[in-house]
């Protein structure tokens, strides 16, 4: 396996943390982006030795600067995992415009910002692996999440379109649609509600962040060059799409 430079957005916590660790264990040079807690990011860096880069993935100029810094320090970026995401839940008739826009900009806009920053280099080198972390709720919808479901569904469409553009240049673009994964965000759900969620999962448990990380390793491998434009559902059989 060739050692490559990989960037994981939202890469210091939850699913992103597991992806960053797995990519490093596979021999890649990993840059973990984050936009929130400095304390959590520093703890992640101390635990893993993976360098951290703070920039707002919803901001085009910030991404350009962040990618330039990573490239200068680690080398040309061959792998991008667009994992950063937020929720601002609420039913549509109560949702404020800023709740809509924040989720669209962070979850979907970041895919454009990151891919636009690296695509020219990938095309020039005739190699690239892009994995967009979507969601079961982008496939099936979810009450109270019109913003999140729209953004994640948009990521799936973005994946298919960019896959067609990159195919002739050695660039694969795929998505992973996780189901409910045992992260802090899911564990914050009231226990009674969580029990109902687990009851709808045929394998009988929540997913683990490592389940998603294994999918990323599969899709970013050098020899995964015939897999592009696909959405890999990792949800324990909850939604077969």
PESUL-V51638 format. One record per backbone hydrogen bond with DSSP energy under -0.5 kcal/mol. CO is the residue of the C=O (numbers start at 1). NH is the residue of the N-H. E is the energy in kcal/mol with one decimal. If there is no record, write none. Layout:
<<CO:NH:E> <CO:NH:E>>
//
This chain:
<<4:6:-0.6> <4:29:-2.4> <5:78:-1.9> <5:79:-2.0> <6:31:-2.9> <7:9:-0.5> <7:81:-2.9> <8:11:-0.8> <8:33:-2.6> <10:13:-0.6> <13:16:-1.0> <13:17:-1.1> <14:18:-1.7> <15:19:-2.2> <16:20:-2.6> <17:21:-2.4> <18:22:-2.2> <19:23:-2.5> <20:24:-2.1> <21:25:-2.5> <22:26:-1.4> <23:28:-2.2> <24:27:-1.9> <28:30:-0.7> <29:6:-3.0> <30:32:-0.5> <30:51:-0.6> <31:8:-2.4> <31:33:-0.7> <32:53:-2.3> <33:11:-2.4> <34:55:-1.5> <37:41:-1.8> <38:42:-2.6> <39:43:-2.0> <40:44:-2.2> <41:45:-2.4> <42:46:-2.4> <43:47:-2.1> <44:48:-2.5> <45:49:-2.7> <51:32:-2.5> <53:34:-1.8> <53:55:-0.7> <55:57:-0.8> <56:59:-1.9> <58:60:-0.6> <59:63:-2.2> <60:64:-2.2> <61:65:-2.2> <62:66:-2.6> <63:67:-3.0> <64:68:-1.9> <65:69:-2.0> <66:70:-2.3> <67:71:-2.6> <68:72:-2.2> <69:73:-1.9> <70:74:-3.3> <70:75:-0.8> <71:75:-1.0> <76:5:-0.6> <76:78:-0.5> <78:129:-2.4> <79:7:-2.5> <80:82:-0.6> <80:131:-2.6> <81:9:-2.4> <81:83:-1.4> <82:133:-2.6> <91:94:-2.1> <91:95:-0.9> <92:95:-0.8> <96:99:-0.7> <96:100:-1.6> <97:101:-2.8> <98:102:-2.2> <99:103:-1.2> <100:104:-2.3> <101:105:-2.9> <102:106:-2.2> <103:107:-2.5> <103:108:-0.6> <104:108:-1.5> <104:109:-2.7> <105:110:-0.7> <108:111:-1.0> <108:112:-1.2> <109:113:-2.5> <110:114:-2.8> <111:115:-2.4> <112:116:-2.9> <113:117:-1.3> <114:118:-1.1> <115:119:-2.2> <118:122:-2.1> <119:123:-2.5> <120:124:-2.2> <121:125:-1.9> <122:126:-0.9> <122:127:-1.9> <128:172:-2.5> <129:80:-2.5> <130:174:-2.5> <131:82:-2.2> <131:133:-0.5> <132:134:-1.1> <132:176:-2.3> <135:138:-1.3> <135:139:-0.7> <136:139:-0.7> <136:140:-2.7> <137:141:-0.8> <142:145:-1.8> <144:90:-2.6> <145:149:-3.2> <146:150:-1.7> <147:151:-2.3> <148:152:-2.7> <149:153:-2.4> <150:154:-2.3> <151:155:-1.7> <152:156:-1.5> <153:157:-1.8> <154:158:-2.7> <155:159:-2.3> <156:160:-1.6> <157:161:-2.1> <158:162:-2.7> <159:163:-2.0> <160:164:-1.3> <161:165:-1.4> <162:166:-2.3> <163:167:-1.4> <166:169:-2.1> <166:171:-2.1> <167:170:-1.1> <170:128:-1.6> <170:172:-0.6> <172:130:-2.6> <173:229:-3.1> <174:132:-2.6> <175:232:-3.0> <176:134:-2.7> <176:178:-0.7> <177:234:-1.8> <178:136:-2.5> <179:181:-0.6> <180:207:-3.0> <181:183:-2.6> <183:187:-2.8> <184:188:-1.0> <186:189:-1.9> <190:193:-0.8> <190:194:-2.5> <191:195:-2.3> <192:196:-1.3> <193:197:-2.0> <194:198:-2.6> <195:199:-1.9> <196:200:-0.7> <197:200:-1.3> <198:201:-1.6> <200:202:-0.7> <201:204:-2.1> <207:182:-3.3> <208:211:-1.3> <208:212:-1.0> <209:213:-2.0> <210:214:-2.1> <211:215:-1.1> <212:216:-1.9> <213:217:-2.3> <214:218:-1.9> <215:219:-2.1> <216:220:-1.9> <217:221:-0.7> <218:221:-0.6> <221:224:-1.8> <224:227:-1.4> <226:228:-0.7> <230:175:-2.9> <230:232:-0.5> <231:233:-0.7> <232:177:-2.6> <232:234:-0.5> <234:179:-2.2> <235:238:-1.4> <236:203:-1.4> <239:241:-0.8>>
//
